[in-house]
């Protein structure tokens, strides 16, 4: 493989160093990282709405 960014060629049959860790990293992000991030984002949005209702807008009518 020719690594065009660095101008070096990898030995034949060898994969780039990051390629073997690509699937575990993807699965970790897809099934752990994104659900945690989305849960925190939804919780933060709920907190902001609750806070604004307490201070400015009052309960929904």
Biopython code that builds the backbone (N, CA, C, O; Angstrom):
import numpy as np
from Bio.PDB.StructureBuilder import StructureBuilder

atoms = [
    (1, "UNK", "N", (0.833, -1.180, 0.000)),
    (1, "UNK", "CA", (0.000, 0.000, 0.000)),
    (1, "UNK", "C", (0.876, 1.241, 0.000)),
    (1, "UNK", "O", (1.921, 1.301, 0.648)),
    (2, "UNK", "N", (0.419, 2.209, -0.737)),
    (2, "UNK", "CA", (1.157, 3.456, -0.794)),
    (2, "UNK", "C", (0.447, 4.480, 0.079)),
    (2, "UNK", "O", (-0.703, 4.839, -0.173)),
    (3, "UNK", "N", (1.134, 4.937, 1.088)),
    (3, "UNK", "CA", (0.591, 5.981, 1.946)),
    (3, "UNK", "C", (0.964, 7.318, 1.321)),
    (3, "UNK", "O", (2.079, 7.805, 1.509)),
    (4, "UNK", "N", (0.031, 7.913, 0.576)),
    (4, "UNK", "CA", (0.341, 9.097, -0.207)),
    (4, "UNK", "C", (0.593, 10.314, 0.652)),
    (4, "UNK", "O", (1.313, 11.219, 0.228)),
    (5, "UNK", "N", (0.021, 10.372, 1.858)),
    (5, "UNK", "CA", (0.210, 11.546, 2.700)),
    (5, "UNK", "C", (1.659, 11.663, 3.162)),
    (5, "UNK", "O", (2.199, 12.767, 3.239)),
    (6, "UNK", "N", (2.293, 10.526, 3.470)),
    (6, "UNK", "CA", (3.663, 10.597, 3.966)),
    (6, "UNK", "C", (4.682, 10.214, 2.897)),
    (6, "UNK", "O", (5.880, 10.433, 3.080)),
    (7, "UNK", "N", (4.221, 9.643, 1.782)),
    (7, "UNK", "CA", (5.140, 9.262, 0.727)),
    (7, "UNK", "C", (5.849, 7.944, 0.987)),
    (7, "UNK", "O", (6.741, 7.563, 0.229)),
    (8, "UNK", "N", (5.465, 7.236, 2.055)),
    (8, "UNK", "CA", (6.102, 5.953, 2.358)),
    (8, "UNK", "C", (5.231, 4.824, 1.862)),
    (8, "UNK", "O", (4.023, 4.988, 1.697)),
    (9, "UNK", "N", (5.833, 3.690, 1.628)),
    (9, "UNK", "CA", (5.071, 2.511, 1.243)),
    (9, "UNK", "C", (5.114, 1.503, 2.372)),
    (9, "UNK", "O", (6.159, 1.281, 2.985)),
    (10, "UNK", "N", (3.958, 0.888, 2.644)),
    (10, "UNK", "CA", (3.882, -0.135, 3.689)),
    (10, "UNK", "C", (4.388, -1.451, 3.120)),
    (10, "UNK", "O", (4.257, -1.679, 1.918)),
    (11, "UNK", "N", (4.958, -2.321, 3.937)),
    (11, "UNK", "CA", (5.370, -3.637, 3.452)),
    (11, "UNK", "C", (4.170, -4.392, 2.904)),
    (11, "UNK", "O", (3.054, -4.240, 3.399)),
    (12, "UNK", "N", (4.401, -5.207, 1.880)),
    (12, "UNK", "CA", (3.290, -5.926, 1.267)),
    (12, "UNK", "C", (2.674, -6.890, 2.275)),
    (12, "UNK", "O", (3.389, -7.582, 2.999)),
    (13, "UNK", "N", (1.344, -6.931, 2.316)),
    (13, "UNK", "CA", (0.632, -7.800, 3.230)),
    (13, "UNK", "C", (0.407, -7.184, 4.599)),
    (13, "UNK", "O", (-0.323, -7.747, 5.414)),
    (14, "UNK", "N", (1.007, -6.063, 4.860)),
    (14, "UNK", "CA", (0.833, -5.421, 6.170)),
    (14, "UNK", "C", (-0.264, -4.374, 6.068)),
    (14, "UNK", "O", (-0.364, -3.653, 5.074)),
    (15, "UNK", "N", (-1.085, -4.300, 7.109)),
    (15, "UNK", "CA", (-2.138, -3.302, 7.159)),
    (15, "UNK", "C", (-1.607, -2.073, 7.888)),
    (15, "UNK", "O", (-0.683, -2.177, 8.695)),
    (16, "UNK", "N", (-2.183, -0.920, 7.608)),
    (16, "UNK", "CA", (-1.802, 0.257, 8.389)),
    (16, "UNK", "C", (-2.077, 0.027, 9.867)),
    (16, "UNK", "O", (-2.963, -0.756, 10.213)),
    (17, "UNK", "N", (-1.347, 0.683, 10.732)),
    (17, "UNK", "CA", (-1.415, 0.393, 12.162)),
    (17, "UNK", "C", (-2.802, 0.619, 12.742)),
    (17, "UNK", "O", (-3.196, -0.110, 13.652)),
    (18, "UNK", "N", (-3.558, 1.593, 12.260)),
    (18, "UNK", "CA", (-4.874, 1.867, 12.815)),
    (18, "UNK", "C", (-5.974, 0.987, 12.265)),
    (18, "UNK", "O", (-7.065, 0.950, 12.834)),
    (19, "UNK", "N", (-5.727, 0.281, 11.185)),
    (19, "UNK", "CA", (-6.778, -0.482, 10.521)),
    (19, "UNK", "C", (-7.285, -1.646, 11.371)),
    (19, "UNK", "O", (-8.478, -1.948, 11.344)),
    (20, "UNK", "N", (-6.416, -2.296, 12.114)),
    (20, "UNK", "CA", (-6.858, -3.457, 12.888)),
    (20, "UNK", "C", (-7.718, -3.050, 14.085)),
    (20, "UNK", "O", (-8.476, -3.871, 14.602)),
    (21, "UNK", "N", (-7.614, -1.808, 14.529)),
    (21, "UNK", "CA", (-8.418, -1.346, 15.646)),
    (21, "UNK", "C", (-9.680, -0.615, 15.203)),
    (21, "UNK", "O", (-10.399, -0.065, 16.038)),
    (22, "UNK", "N", (-9.954, -0.601, 13.922)),
    (22, "UNK", "CA", (-11.053, 0.199, 13.413)),
    (22, "UNK", "C", (-12.417, -0.342, 13.841)),
    (22, "UNK", "O", (-13.257, 0.427, 14.307)),
    (23, "UNK", "N", (-12.656, -1.643, 13.695)),
    (23, "UNK", "CA", (-13.960, -2.218, 14.051)),
    (23, "UNK", "C", (-14.249, -2.136, 15.543)),
    (23, "UNK", "O", (-15.351, -1.723, 15.905)),
    (24, "UNK", "N", (-13.329, -2.503, 16.433)),
    (24, "UNK", "CA", (-13.641, -2.351, 17.864)),
    (24, "UNK", "C", (-13.920, -0.899, 18.264)),
    (24, "UNK", "O", (-14.784, -0.636, 19.101)),
    (25, "UNK", "N", (-13.196, 0.025, 17.669)),
    (25, "UNK", "CA", (-13.446, 1.443, 17.972)),
    (25, "UNK", "C", (-14.809, 1.876, 17.470)),
    (25, "UNK", "O", (-15.528, 2.600, 18.159)),
    (26, "UNK", "N", (-15.172, 1.434, 16.265)),
    (26, "UNK", "CA", (-16.480, 1.770, 15.725)),
    (26, "UNK", "C", (-17.591, 1.205, 16.597)),
    (26, "UNK", "O", (-18.551, 1.908, 16.911)),
    (27, "UNK", "N", (-17.469, -0.052, 16.989)),
    (27, "UNK", "CA", (-18.506, -0.674, 17.813)),
    (27, "UNK", "C", (-18.600, -0.005, 19.183)),
    (27, "UNK", "O", (-19.696, 0.161, 19.720)),
    (28, "UNK", "N", (-17.469, 0.374, 19.742)),
    (28, "UNK", "CA", (-17.478, 1.071, 21.029)),
    (28, "UNK", "C", (-18.189, 2.414, 20.899)),
    (28, "UNK", "O", (-18.998, 2.775, 21.753)),
    (29, "UNK", "N", (-17.891, 3.145, 19.843)),
    (29, "UNK", "CA", (-18.565, 4.420, 19.636)),
    (29, "UNK", "C", (-20.053, 4.235, 19.365)),
    (29, "UNK", "O", (-20.880, 4.969, 19.907)),
    (30, "UNK", "N", (-20.398, 3.257, 18.529)),
    (30, "UNK", "CA", (-21.786, 3.081, 18.116)),
    (30, "UNK", "C", (-22.676, 2.604, 19.257)),
    (30, "UNK", "O", (-23.826, 3.030, 19.359)),
    (31, "UNK", "N", (-22.163, 1.732, 20.111)),
    (31, "UNK", "CA", (-23.019, 1.116, 21.125)),
    (31, "UNK", "C", (-22.758, 1.608, 22.541)),
    (31, "UNK", "O", (-23.509, 1.260, 23.451)),
    (32, "UNK", "N", (-21.729, 2.399, 22.752)),
    (32, "UNK", "CA", (-21.451, 2.954, 24.084)),
    (32, "UNK", "C", (-21.387, 4.476, 24.008)),
    (32, "UNK", "O", (-22.110, 5.164, 24.729)),
    (33, "UNK", "N", (-20.541, 4.997, 23.154)),
    (33, "UNK", "CA", (-20.311, 6.434, 23.111)),
    (33, "UNK", "C", (-21.530, 7.239, 22.686)),
    (33, "UNK", "O", (-21.902, 8.199, 23.362)),
    (34, "UNK", "N", (-22.151, 6.867, 21.586)),
    (34, "UNK", "CA", (-23.299, 7.627, 21.102)),
    (34, "UNK", "C", (-24.510, 7.549, 22.029)),
    (34, "UNK", "O", (-25.137, 8.582, 22.263)),
    (35, "UNK", "N", (-24.881, 6.378, 22.573)),
    (35, "UNK", "CA", (-26.011, 6.376, 23.515)),
    (35, "UNK", "C", (-25.765, 7.235, 24.755)),
    (35, "UNK", "O", (-26.673, 7.918, 25.227)),
    (36, "UNK", "N", (-24.543, 7.202, 25.280)),
    (36, "UNK", "CA", (-24.235, 8.033, 26.444)),
    (36, "UNK", "C", (-24.313, 9.510, 26.070)),
    (36, "UNK", "O", (-24.875, 10.313, 26.814)),
    (37, "UNK", "N", (-23.749, 9.866, 24.920)),
    (37, "UNK", "CA", (-23.779, 11.263, 24.475)),
    (37, "UNK", "C", (-25.211, 11.742, 24.248)),
    (37, "UNK", "O", (-25.559, 12.850, 24.658)),
    (38, "UNK", "N", (-26.039, 10.933, 23.608)),
    (38, "UNK", "CA", (-27.418, 11.330, 23.349)),
    (38, "UNK", "C", (-28.226, 11.420, 24.638)),
    (38, "UNK", "O", (-29.061, 12.313, 24.777)),
    (39, "UNK", "N", (-27.995, 10.517, 25.577)),
    (39, "UNK", "CA", (-28.686, 10.584, 26.863)),
    (39, "UNK", "C", (-28.330, 11.870, 27.595)),
    (39, "UNK", "O", (-29.209, 12.536, 28.143)),
    (40, "UNK", "N", (-27.058, 12.222, 27.608)),
    (40, "UNK", "CA", (-26.640, 13.464, 28.259)),
    (40, "UNK", "C", (-27.206, 14.687, 27.549)),
    (40, "UNK", "O", (-27.592, 15.656, 28.203)),
    (41, "UNK", "N", (-27.260, 14.656, 26.229)),
    (41, "UNK", "CA", (-27.800, 15.793, 25.481)),
    (41, "UNK", "C", (-29.295, 15.965, 25.765)),
    (41, "UNK", "O", (-29.763, 17.089, 25.946)),
    (42, "UNK", "N", (-30.038, 14.869, 25.806)),
    (42, "UNK", "CA", (-31.477, 14.946, 26.086)),
    (42, "UNK", "C", (-31.715, 15.410, 27.518)),
    (42, "UNK", "O", (-32.629, 16.194, 27.776)),
    (43, "UNK", "N", (-30.894, 14.926, 28.450)),
    (43, "UNK", "CA", (-31.023, 15.360, 29.847)),
    (43, "UNK", "C", (-30.713, 16.850, 29.976)),
    (43, "UNK", "O", (-31.392, 17.562, 30.715)),
    (44, "UNK", "N", (-29.699, 17.322, 29.267)),
    (44, "UNK", "CA", (-29.362, 18.748, 29.311)),
    (44, "UNK", "C", (-30.493, 19.589, 28.731)),
    (44, "UNK", "O", (-30.820, 20.644, 29.274)),
    (45, "UNK", "N", (-31.088, 19.135, 27.645)),
    (45, "UNK", "CA", (-32.216, 19.866, 27.060)),
    (45, "UNK", "C", (-33.391, 19.907, 28.035)),
    (45, "UNK", "O", (-34.017, 20.953, 28.203)),
    (46, "UNK", "N", (-33.691, 18.789, 28.672)),
    (46, "UNK", "CA", (-34.769, 18.754, 29.659)),
    (46, "UNK", "C", (-34.501, 19.690, 30.820)),
    (46, "UNK", "O", (-35.412, 20.355, 31.312)),
    (47, "UNK", "N", (-33.247, 19.744, 31.261)),
    (47, "UNK", "CA", (-32.895, 20.650, 32.352)),
    (47, "UNK", "C", (-33.086, 22.102, 31.938)),
    (47, "UNK", "O", (-33.599, 22.907, 32.715)),
    (48, "UNK", "N", (-32.682, 22.436, 30.734)),
    (48, "UNK", "CA", (-32.835, 23.820, 30.255)),
    (48, "UNK", "C", (-34.308, 24.193, 30.185)),
    (48, "UNK", "O", (-34.684, 25.289, 30.603)),
    (49, "UNK", "N", (-35.148, 23.306, 29.664)),
    (49, "UNK", "CA", (-36.582, 23.590, 29.578)),
    (49, "UNK", "C", (-37.167, 23.755, 30.978)),
    (49, "UNK", "O", (-37.933, 24.687, 31.221)),
    (50, "UNK", "N", (-36.818, 22.866, 31.894)),
    (50, "UNK", "CA", (-37.306, 22.949, 33.267)),
    (50, "UNK", "C", (-36.871, 24.256, 33.926)),
    (50, "UNK", "O", (-37.668, 24.922, 34.585)),
    (51, "UNK", "N", (-35.612, 24.613, 33.745)),
    (51, "UNK", "CA", (-35.069, 25.826, 34.348)),
    (51, "UNK", "C", (-35.780, 27.062, 33.800)),
    (51, "UNK", "O", (-36.124, 27.971, 34.556)),
    (52, "UNK", "N", (-35.999, 27.094, 32.483)),
    (52, "UNK", "CA", (-36.688, 28.244, 31.892)),
    (52, "UNK", "C", (-38.130, 28.318, 32.358)),
    (52, "UNK", "O", (-38.654, 29.417, 32.539)),
    (53, "UNK", "N", (-38.792, 27.176, 32.558)),
    (53, "UNK", "CA", (-40.166, 27.201, 33.048)),
    (53, "UNK", "C", (-40.225, 27.726, 34.472)),
    (53, "UNK", "O", (-41.162, 28.439, 34.831)),
    (54, "UNK", "N", (-39.247, 27.387, 35.277)),
    (54, "UNK", "CA", (-39.247, 27.864, 36.661)),
    (54, "UNK", "C", (-38.991, 29.367, 36.714)),
    (54, "UNK", "O", (-39.648, 30.075, 37.477)),
    (55, "UNK", "N", (-38.051, 29.862, 35.917)),
    (55, "UNK", "CA", (-37.664, 31.261, 36.024)),
    (55, "UNK", "C", (-38.532, 32.221, 35.205)),
    (55, "UNK", "O", (-38.859, 33.311, 35.677)),
    (56, "UNK", "N", (-38.907, 31.831, 33.991)),
    (56, "UNK", "CA", (-39.503, 32.810, 33.082)),
    (56, "UNK", "C", (-40.918, 32.476, 32.620)),
    (56, "UNK", "O", (-41.800, 33.332, 32.690)),
    (57, "UNK", "N", (-41.151, 31.281, 32.162)),
    (57, "UNK", "CA", (-42.364, 30.993, 31.418)),
    (57, "UNK", "C", (-43.463, 30.362, 32.250)),
    (57, "UNK", "O", (-44.624, 30.431, 31.846)),
    (58, "UNK", "N", (-43.177, 29.771, 33.353)),
    (58, "UNK", "CA", (-44.191, 29.089, 34.147)),
    (58, "UNK", "C", (-44.524, 27.738, 33.552)),
    (58, "UNK", "O", (-44.016, 27.374, 32.492)),
    (59, "UNK", "N", (-45.386, 26.989, 34.241)),
    (59, "UNK", "CA", (-45.736, 25.660, 33.739)),
    (59, "UNK", "C", (-46.562, 25.753, 32.452)),
    (59, "UNK", "O", (-47.230, 26.758, 32.208)),
    (60, "UNK", "N", (-46.510, 24.713, 31.643)),
    (60, "UNK", "CA", (-47.321, 24.748, 30.416)),
    (60, "UNK", "C", (-48.817, 24.742, 30.761)),
    (60, "UNK", "O", (-49.243, 24.116, 31.732)),
    (61, "UNK", "N", (-49.586, 25.439, 29.959)),
    (61, "UNK", "CA", (-51.023, 25.498, 30.256)),
    (61, "UNK", "C", (-51.842, 24.859, 29.164)),
    (61, "UNK", "O", (-53.069, 24.822, 29.254)),
]
sb = StructureBuilder()
sb.init_structure("model")
sb.init_model(0)
sb.init_chain("A")
sb.init_seg("    ")
for serial, (resi, resn, name, xyz) in enumerate(atoms, 1):
    if name == "N":
        sb.init_residue(resn, " ", resi, " ")
    sb.init_atom(name, np.array(xyz, "f"), 0.0, 1.0, " ", f" {name:<3s}", serial, name[0])
structure = sb.get_structure()
